Amino acid sequence: MTTVATFDINFTQFIDENGKPVTDDLPAIAKDVDLLKSLYHDMVQIRQLDTKAYALQRTGKMGTYPAATGQEAVGVGYGSSLTKDDVLVPYYRGQAAMIQHGVTMEEVLLYWGGDERGSDYQNAKEDFPIAVPIATQCLHAAGVAKAMKLRGEKRAVATEIGEGGTSEGDFYEAVNVAGIWNLGVVFIINNNQWAISVPSEIQTACETYAQKAIAAGVEGIQVDGNDIVAVKAAMDKAMDKARNGGGPTVIECVTLRLCDHTTADDARRYRPEGELDDGWTKEPIIRLRKYLESLGAWSEEDEAALQEKVAANVQQAVDNYLNTPADKPEAMFDYLYAELPERTLAQREEAIRRGAKK
C-alpha cells in the first residue's frame, strides 16, 4: 500500500487573548496603528449596533435579529479586505462585513425591520442582499465569480457561512464548482461553535471545518477568529489570490457566539455552564484594545471618546430607521417584473385601494 495524497490544515494566530504577540514574525497589519484603530472602531460600532438592534426588537420596533456578539473580528476583518470592485454575498449574520463594504447601518436595520428598501444599497450596488436560507449564498457567490472570470475581470467574491451551514449540500456544491473552474471566490466559515443549539461535536466528525475544502481540491486554512490581525492577513492573501487567477480559498475562523442565535432564541437552554465566562476572556474587542495599549496607542480617554462617537453614530442610524416613512403597499409588486402580468395588475390595484383606506 502506498500513500497517494496527504493534506495539512494550518492554523494562524498572531495576537493571543491577552493582547500579546505569539510570534516575532508579525504581518504589516499588526504594525499599522492607524489601521488597527480603525478596525477597533468598527468592531466597537458593530457591537453597539447589535445591542441597539436587540433593544429595538424587544420593544416591538423591529423583527427578529441575529447579533454577532463575540464574532466582530470575523466580519470586520474579512470585510476590510474587500475593495470597491469586489462583490460581497452575505449571509444573515453578515452585517459587520456588509458595513465594511459600504452598506449603511440604517439599511441593515431597515432590512430586519421588514423593509426591503434596506436591500437597495446606496453604495454597494453590486453586493447581494442578505441570504436567510442556509448556504444558498455560497452558490450565488460561485456564480458571480464565474461571471467575472468569463468577463476577464480582476475582481473577487467573498461569502460567509456559519459552521452549521457547511453541512448543507449547497456549500459542498459551491466549493466543488469553485475548485473545478478555479473561481476567484473566498468562502469564510464563521465557526462560532453553535448551529443554533447544535454544537460542533455533533455537527461534524471532521477535526476542522477548513478541511472540507480538501475534497474539492481547494486550499483550506484555519485562523483564530478572535484575532483580527490573523483574520485580515489571511483574507488579504486569499482575496489577492482570487483576483489574480489563483482560485478559491476556504477560511475557517474559530470564534464563539457570545449571544443567542437570534432574538428568537434562548441559548441558556443548551449552553454548558461556564462557556460564556471563558468566552468573554478571549473575545476580539478587548484583545485588540489590550494590544493597542501595549503599543502605547490607546488610553482611557481614547476609549471614552470612541464610545461617545460610536453611540452617536448608532443612534443616528436608529433615528433614521425609525423615521423612515412606510413604503406604499403597491411597492411589493413594483419590482417583480419589467412589466406586470395582467393578473397581477388587479392585485396591485387592490393593494392601492386598501392602502388608501388606512
Secondary structure as UniProt FT lines:
FT   STRAND          11..12
FT   TURN            17..18
FT   HELIX           28..31
FT   HELIX           33..58
FT   TURN            59..60
FT   TURN            69..70
FT   HELIX           72..79
FT   TURN            80..81
FT   TURN            84..85
FT   STRAND          87..89
FT   TURN            92..93
FT   HELIX           95..100
FT   TURN            101..102
FT   HELIX           105..112
FT   TURN            113..114
FT   HELIX           116..119
FT   TURN            125..126
FT   TURN            134..135
FT   HELIX           136..151
FT   STRAND          157..162
FT   HELIX           163..167
FT   HELIX           169..180
FT   TURN            181..182
FT   STRAND          185..191
FT   STRAND          194..195
FT   TURN            196..197
FT   STRAND          198..199
FT   HELIX           200..202
FT   HELIX           210..216
FT   STRAND          219..224
FT   TURN            225..226
FT   HELIX           228..243
FT   TURN            244..245
FT   STRAND          249..254
FT   TURN            263..264
FT   HELIX           267..269
FT   TURN            273..274
FT   HELIX           275..280
FT   TURN            281..282
FT   HELIX           284..294
FT   TURN            295..296
FT   HELIX           300..322
FT   HELIX           329..333
FT   TURN            334..336
FT   HELIX           342..357
//
